[in-house]
Amino acid sequence: MLPNLAAWLSHRLPSQCLACHRWGPGGPLCPACMQRFAPAPELPRCSGCGQPWPASLWPEPPPPRCGACLRQPPPWQHCHVWVDYGYPWADLIARWKLQQHPALAAHLARWLLSSPRLAQALQQADVLLPLPLSPQRLRERGFNQAAQLTQHWARHFAQHPQGGPHARTDLLLRPQHQRTQRTLGRSARLRNLHGAFTVRSGADLAGLRLLVVDDVITTGATLRAACTALQAAGAQHISVLAVARTP
């Protein structure tokens, strides 16, 4: 209830823009900064890793996947990304996740829904699976940022005439605590995540269109480990979605 109350107040009380620091209407970014920094909707990205294609390839349609993803395909069909992990989004995500500002989730969920391509990806899913935290990490942080997003989107689509996906936090599990990934390279991340994720015993994933949600993709190792566990449990249709992707 408290995060919902905080989100309600944040829309209505004057606030300081996190980018230009001016006071204005409620929201973490003022309208001018939102217009300045909002991602270009037409930005083409690799469907495997979510990295943007070089501008030199525009306006010709780029290939669906980059060379790295063709050589080593990820365990998902499509990767959806909203923005690059840069200013001011990196600061906003850090404040949301690491500095205990859960009310920012409502704004991020709304912004991502304003993207037609992301809204379509969400609408086409059957189940939204937030990337789980270990019980220890969840106690430390107090909330799962990916679960916040999926809950906002599930409530949104519940009011949609055509319906939409359901959010599930009981299918994909992370029972053991691993050291933080932030200081590790790709190979160390993969070793650290070996066997980190499990799927609830008896879960029937066959035929379901799953969308795994995370806040930031860095190397993709965490999502790869999670989606590999889903595949081992019988999942056939998996996509991933992240707020941001490190360049």
RAQUI-V557397 format. One record per backbone hydrogen bond with DSSP energy under -1.0 kcal/mol. CO is the residue of the C=O (numbers start at 1). NH is the residue of the N-H. If there is no record, write none. Layout:
<<CO NH> <CO NH>>
This chain:
<<1 5> <2 6> <3 7> <4 8> <5 9> <6 10> <7 11> <9 12> <9 13> <15 24> <17 21> <22 17> <24 15> <28 18> <30 34> <31 35> <32 36> <33 37> <34 38> <40 43> <44 53> <46 50> <47 79> <51 46> <54 57> <55 58> <64 47> <66 70> <67 71> <68 72> <78 240> <80 242> <83 245> <84 86> <86 90> <88 92> <89 93> <90 94> <91 95> <92 96> <93 97> <94 98> <94 99> <96 101> <101 104> <102 105> <104 108> <105 109> <106 110> <107 111> <108 112> <109 113> <110 114> <112 115> <115 119> <116 120> <117 121> <118 122> <119 123> <120 124> <126 166> <127 211> <128 168> <129 213> <134 138> <135 139> <136 140> <137 141> <138 142> <144 148> <145 149> <146 150> <147 151> <148 152> <149 153> <150 154> <151 155> <152 156> <153 157> <154 158> <156 159> <157 160> <160 163> <166 128> <171 200> <173 198> <181 184> <185 189> <186 190> <187 191> <188 192> <189 193> <191 194> <193 196> <198 173> <200 203> <205 208> <209 126> <209 127> <210 239> <211 129> <212 241> <213 131> <215 244> <217 246> <220 224> <221 225> <222 226> <223 227> <224 228> <225 229> <226 230> <227 231> <228 232> <229 233> <230 235> <231 234> <237 210> <238 77> <239 212> <240 80> <241 214> <242 82> <243 83> <244 217> <245 85>>
